[in-house]
Amino acid sequence: MGEKKSGFVGVIGKANVGKSTLVNKIVGQKIAITSPKPQTTRKKARAVFTDERGQIVFLDTPGIHKSRSKLGDYMMSSAWSTFADADVVLWLVEPSDVFTDTEELICTKLGTLECPVILVINKIDTVSRDKLLEFISSYSAHMDFKEVVPISALKGKNVEELVNTVFEYLPEGEPFYDEDTVTDQPVKQIVAEIIREKSLMCLGEEVPHGLAVAVDSMKYEGNMYNIDATIYCEKDSHKGMIIGKGGSKLKEIGTKARPEIEELCESKVFLKLWVKVKKDWRDSDIQLKNFGFDKSQL
């Protein structure tokens, strides 16, 4: 076997096209949370795939969207800054997408890059072969892609072929992380994201964008982790919705989050959840920094 290959791969695309689902599928573990609600991913999440060929460090990014808050500005800066680190970029789309201003913007940004860009068409099980070929032709007219790979991230179809294609374009080099590493995110951050994912799952349409979760303490005592976490929202009315009648909604969130946290920590978990209001935190520079959304760190 030749020299090992190693590199960074940016995963870009609009909200809800399946970027996090794809990255989780490739590394075989939940690194980024998923939800049918848009703008679920807020930060770049590094996921590491290693085999005998070398190592791919995937940079999962927030979905490209029109920003309506300072948090939105941070998310877009985070997504675009990924390109500076990337050896390869995967542009993930779904075959129902029409070519809008957002696609035009992505095309313009990608057109300035020197690294290879691979078009990845997700959710191919939702359209006919003829429609898929039409779609490929339409996108290829806007940009010259190194490769076009149709996949179904959810079902795992052609995902292995995509990994093979990525390796073809990576530079030779030693791995950046040891072979057991699957992410560089701290465990507390992943725990907070799992709780946020379950909150998104359990709550209605009105609350989710204004949610943030912080793990206040995480201690290993008596053969189990004791975790205290706070769910932050922007309005007093939202606090009541998150808690639910007699605490029922908060209990439901905790019940759904606990098994995944136990799997992550490989230990029993005692989880205590609190709810606090931080009005308009998405437009407060200070609060955004407190929650780890700091543009100077990008």
Buried (B, 14 or more C-beta within 10 A) or exposed (E): EEEBBBBBBBBBBBBBBBBBBBBBBBBEBBBBBBBEBBBBBBBBBBBBBBEEBBBBBBBBBBBBBEBEBBBBBBBBBBBBBBBEBBBBBBBBBBBEBEBEEBBEEBBEBBEEBEBBBBBBBBBBEEBEEEEBEEBBEEBEEBBEBBBBBBBBBBEEBBBEEBBEBBBEBBEEBEBBBEEEBBBBBEBBBBBBBBBBBBBBBBBEEEBBBBBBBBBEEBEEEEEBBBBBBBBBBBBEEBBEBBBBEEEEBBBBBBEBBBEBBBEBBEEEBEBEBEBEBBEEBBBBEEBBBBBBBEBEEB
